[in-house]
Amino acid sequence: MSQASLHALQAFRLIARHGSFTRAAAQLEISASALSQTLRQLEAQLGVRLLNRTTRRVGLTEAGQALLARVTPLLEQLDGALDDARQWQGQASGTLKLTLPHTAAALLLYPLLPGFMRAYPQVKLELDVNNSLVDIVAHGLDAGLRFGESLQQDMQAVAVSPPIRFCVVASPGYLQARGVPAHPAQLQQHDCLRYRFSGSGQVYRWQFVEAGRPLEAAVQGPLTANDSLAALHVAQAGLGLAYLPQPMAQPYLADGRLNAVLEEWMPPAEAFYLYYPHHLHQPAKLRVFIDYLRQAAAAQRGG
């Protein structure tokens, strides 16, 4: 197989994954017109149409579906073989593409980025910081970071952080003026700072435990945002209660700007997980990233 044919098949797989020339071209860092020309040449070489193109979407023909099913495992094996060969240089390499929510970025990844980048200078990182539940396979990503409760189905997952507890917090001034809630049901009488998921549009229900059973609270209040930092700043200004990861609130709790409430009702701690597709071959760039996060988590537990 010529190099041009191999590149064309890899481009075909990417277009099929995204259902879009524009998105596939952006991932390959080439123009959509150049990518379209590559696919036309492949179709001419094979003598069959592989894609149905419309103004709205790109779909596979029957011949395209058959070709994709045959070439995908072969290309994955080839990717793995080339990756293994590169490791003889003694260093993981390539671009590692990750998706993660803002909370995981701020609490877990950002503090570790400089150390990882120094340790593995041949691994380039591409981050999609996104509170939506992103389909990593459809978007051509290597892995994602999420709390265990929101992992995609059919994914391998490994815990990469110490368990993290959540807390309900408010400023001393707010609690003095409005009272301290003694039970999650009393949140209906309070101003609560809500979190909305970007993808689904759903408002997060605050999670508690009562007599060992999960308890959810649908809260109301003056602010709804898709970033917990907004709730943190508004809460410490005295304008409501916020439901936050403990490490995010800890500096404010330590110096008295915030107080925790409903502590006996909070659910067990939950770790962040790195999740990724089941592959016959796990790329070295992903292996070293997993190892680095797990070592950092172990050091935090030991500390």
N, C-alpha and C positions, 0 to 999 in steps of 0.2 A: 504494500500500500504506500502511495506517495504521501509526502508530508502535507500537500495541499488537500488530498482526500481525507486525511486524518483530521485536519483542522476543520474541514467542511462538516464531517460527522459530529465533531464536538460542538460546532456551532448549531447544527440541526438539533442535537439533544438539548441545548440551552434554550433555543426558541420554543421547542415543544414544552419544556418545563415552565417557561414564563407565559406561553401563549401570546407572545408579543415580540416583534422585531425590535421595538424601541428599548424595552427593558433588557433584552438579551444583548443588544449592542452596547448599552450603557455598562453592563457587567464586563463585557469584553473590551471596553474602552475604544470602540471603533464607531464609525457612523452607521446609521441604520441602512443607508443606501449601499454601503460596502458589504454589510451582512446580507442584504437581500441579493446582491450580485453573487456572493458565495453560494447561497442556496440555489439560485437559478443554475449555476454551473454544476452543482451536485445533481440536481434533477435532470439536467441535460445529459450528464455522464451516465446516469442510471436509466434514462429513458422513461421515467415515470414521475408523476406529480406527487410530492410528499406532503405539501401543505395546501390547505384551502385558505386563501387570504380574503378578508372582507375589510370594510372600513372600521369595523368594531373589534374584530378579533382575528386570531390565527388559529386554525384547527388542523388536526392531522387527517390526511386521507387514509383509506384502508391500507394502502401501501406504506404510508408513513408510520402508521401504528405498528405494522409488522416489522418494519426496519428498526424502529425505536426499541421494540421489545428484544430484538436480537443484539443490537449494538450496545445498549446500556450496560449490561454486565461485562461485556468485553472492554468497554472504555473505562469502567471502574477498575477492572483488574489491571489495565494498562497504567492508569493513574497511580495505582498502588505500587506497581512494579517500578515505575519511574521515581516515585517518592522514596522507596526503599534504596534504590541506587544512589540517590542524592545523599542519603544519610552516611554513605561511606566517606563523605567529606568531613564527617564528625559533627554536623550541625543540622538541625531541623531547618526547613526553608519553605518558602511559599507564602501565599496570602491566606490568613485565617479570618473568615468572615463570621461575625457574631451578632446576634440580636439580644437585647436585654432591656428591661425597664429602667426608668430613671433611678428608682430606689436601689436596684442592684448595682447600677453604675456608680452611684455616689458612695454607697456603703461598702461595696466589695471590690469592684474592679478598678476604679480610678486610682485608689491608693497603691495598687499592685502593678499598675502599668509600667512605671519607670523601671522597676526591678526586672520585670519580665523582658522588656525591650532591650535592656542591657545584657541580660543573660542569653537572649536568642536574637541577635541583631539581624539574622537572615529571615526571620519570620515577620512579615508585614501584617498589621492588624487593620481590619476594616470593621467599624462598629456601627450598628444600627440601633441607636438608643430610642426605644419605641415602647410605649406602654400597651400597645395592642398585642394580642397573641398572634405572632407572625408564624406562618407556615414556612419553616426553614427549608424544606425540600423544594417547595414551589418557588421560593425566592433565591435558591441557589446558595444558601448559607451553610456553614459548616456546623454550627451549634448555637444554642441559646441558653440564657440564664434566667431562671424563674424560681419562685417558691414552688415547693412540691405540689401544692394543691392545684396549680394551673399548668402542669406539664402537658404537652401534646401526647396523644395516644401513640402507641407503637414506636416509642423512642427508648433508647438506652439513656440512663440517667445516673449521675453520680453526685453525691453531696460534696460541695466545695466551699462550705462556710460552716462556722460554728452555728448551733441553733440560735435563732434570733426570736426574741419575744416582742410582742406588741404592747402598747400601753395607751390609755386614754389620758390626755393631759389638758390642763387649762392653767391660766395665770392665777396667782393668788387673788388678785383683784376681782377677776371674774367669779371665782368660787365664793368670795366674801359677799359679792352682790347677789348672786343667783343661787347659792347653796351648793352643797356637795352631793352628787347623786349617790345613793346607796345601793341601787339595783339598776341593771340595764334598762328596765322598763321606764325608769324615771328620766331617761334621755329625751323622751317626748316633750318634756317641759324645758328643754335646754336648746340653746343655739349650737348646732353641731356643724363642723366644717367637713364637707363631704368630698368623696373621691369618685370620679366618673371614669370608667374604662374608655379609652379612645376608640377602640375597634367596635365593640358591641354597643357602646353608649349607655350601658347599665351603670347604675350608681351602686357602689360597694356597700354591702350590708355589714355593719360592724359585727365582728365575731366574738362570742363569749362562750363560757361553759357553765352550765348549771346542773348540779348533781351528776357530774360526769357526762352530760349530754350537750351537744352543740346548741347554742342559742344565738339567733341572729336578731339584730336590731336595725330596722329601716329608719334612719334618722332624717331630720330636717334642719335647715339652717340657712344662714345668709351667704354662704360661699360653697360653690361646687367647682372643683378643678381636677385636672388630670395629672397633677403634680403635687406630691405630698409636701414639698417645700412651701407651697402657698399656704397650706393649712398650718404648718409649723409657725410661720411668721405672723399669721393672723391670730393664732392662739396665744402666742406670747405677748401680743399687743392687747389681750384682754377681751377679744371679741367672740370667743366660743371655745368649745371642746374639740380636740383633734384626736384621731386614732392613728398612731404613728409607730414605726419600728423603734424599739427601745434605743438602739445606738444613735438614731437620728435625734431623738429627744434628750439623750443623756447629758450633753453639756448644759442644756437649759434646766434640767432637773437638778444637776449638781450645784448650780449657783443660785437656785431658788427662783428663777424667772418662770418656771413651770412647776406644777405639782401633779403627781399621778393620782388618779381616782379609779375606783372599781377594780383594784389590783387582784382581789380574790376571785374575780369573775373572768380573768383573761385566759385565753386558750394556751395549750402547751407551745413551747418554742418550735419554730420551723426553720429548717436550713434552706439556703439557696442550692439549687441543683443545676449542673450543666447537663443539658440533654442534646442528643445528636442521633442521626439515623442509624439503624442497624446496617453495618457494612461488613463485607467479607474482610476488608482491610481498613484499619484505622490509621489515618495519615499521621506521620510523626509530628507534624506541627500541632495537631490536636492532642496527641499523647503528652507532649511536653507541657502544653498549656494546662491540661487536666492535672498533671503531676505538680505543676507550680502552684495552682490554686489549692490543691489538697495539702501540700506542705505548709502553705501560709495558714490554712485553717487549723492544722495541727499545732502550729506554733502559737496561734491565738488561744487555742484551748489550753496549751501548756502554760501560757502566760496568765 
